[in-house]
Amino acid sequence: QVRLVESGGGLVHSGGSLRLSCVGSGSNLTPYAMAWYRQGTGKNRDMIATISTGGNTNYADSVRGRFTISRDFSNNSVDLQMNYLDPVDTAVYYCNRNKDWGATFPWGQGTQVTVSS
């Protein structure tokens, strides 16, 4: 059973940066296309960044050019570098499999990102 643990969230001013990390345990994440998702209060959980097993990346329009997804096979982790943060980025952030490529793993607890204006 895969367990995903997200970390790195916090409170940051508009224009600031954060780096989120997601570490997997119980299974190797290498064979899976992975993604970062976020869920604002009262909103759906949206997939915002994806990375394939070969390192190809895609981004939602809302974060393209500001966020960068990467993966570290040696640490069994997937990271999300977030720059030029805006209050609209405030949400709980989760990592998981890319839902377009297969069933997701059990969701972790996520990490809260709050951007103040």
C-alpha positions in Angstrom: 0.0 0.0 0.0 1.5 3.3 -1.1 1.6 6.1 1.5 2.1 9.7 0.3 3.3 12.4 2.7 3.3 16.0 1.6 5.3 18.8 3.3 6.6 22.2 2.7 3.5 24.3 2.9 3.1 27.4 5.0 2.2 31.1 5.0 3.9 33.3 2.5 3.3 36.8 1.1 2.2 37.5 -2.4 5.1 37.1 -4.8 6.9 34.7 -2.5 8.0 31.1 -3.1 7.6 27.7 -1.5 8.9 24.3 -2.4 6.6 21.4 -1.7 7.8 17.8 -1.3 5.9 14.5 -1.5 7.6 11.3 -0.4 6.2 7.9 -1.1 6.6 4.8 1.0 5.3 1.3 0.6 6.0 1.2 -3.1 8.4 2.7 -5.6 6.9 5.7 -7.5 9.2 5.2 -10.4 6.7 3.3 -12.7 4.0 5.9 -12.2 3.1 9.2 -13.8 2.7 11.6 -10.9 0.9 14.9 -10.3 0.3 17.7 -7.9 -3.3 18.7 -7.1 -4.8 21.4 -5.0 -8.1 22.1 -3.4 -9.2 25.5 -2.2 -11.9 25.9 0.4 -15.3 24.9 -1.1 -13.7 23.9 -4.4 -12.9 20.7 -6.3 -9.5 19.1 -6.1 -7.8 20.1 -9.4 -4.7 18.6 -11.0 -2.3 21.4 -11.6 1.0 19.8 -12.6 2.0 16.4 -14.0 5.2 14.6 -14.7 5.7 11.4 -16.6 8.0 8.6 -15.9 10.3 10.1 -18.5 10.2 13.5 -17.0 7.8 15.2 -19.4 5.8 17.9 -17.6 2.5 19.6 -18.1 0.8 22.4 -16.2 -2.6 24.0 -15.8 -2.8 27.4 -17.3 -3.2 28.9 -13.8 0.3 27.8 -12.7 2.2 27.5 -16.0 5.4 29.6 -15.9 5.3 29.9 -12.1 5.3 26.3 -10.8 7.8 23.6 -11.6 7.2 19.9 -10.9 10.2 17.5 -10.6 10.8 14.1 -9.3 13.7 12.5 -7.5 13.8 8.7 -8.1 16.5 8.2 -5.5 14.3 9.7 -2.8 11.1 8.3 -4.2 9.7 11.8 -4.1 8.0 14.4 -6.3 8.5 18.1 -5.7 6.7 21.3 -6.6 8.6 24.6 -6.8 6.1 27.5 -6.6 7.2 31.0 -7.5 5.4 34.3 -7.7 2.7 33.0 -5.5 -0.7 34.8 -5.4 -3.5 34.7 -2.9 -5.5 32.6 -5.5 -2.9 29.9 -5.0 -4.1 29.4 -1.4 -5.2 25.8 -1.1 -4.3 22.4 0.3 -1.8 20.7 -2.0 -1.6 17.0 -2.6 0.5 14.7 -4.7 -0.7 11.5 -6.2 -0.7 9.5 -9.4 -1.8 11.3 -12.5 -5.4 10.4 -12.5 -5.5 10.3 -16.3 -3.1 7.4 -16.3 -4.7 5.2 -13.6 -6.4 4.9 -10.3 -5.0 7.2 -7.6 -3.3 6.0 -4.5 -4.9 6.7 -1.1 -4.7 10.4 -0.6 -2.2 11.9 1.9 -3.1 14.6 4.4 -1.9 17.3 2.0 0.0 20.5 2.9 -1.6 23.8 3.4 -0.4 26.8 1.4 -1.7 30.2 2.4 -0.7 33.3 0.4 -1.4 36.7 1.9 -1.9 39.8 -0.1 
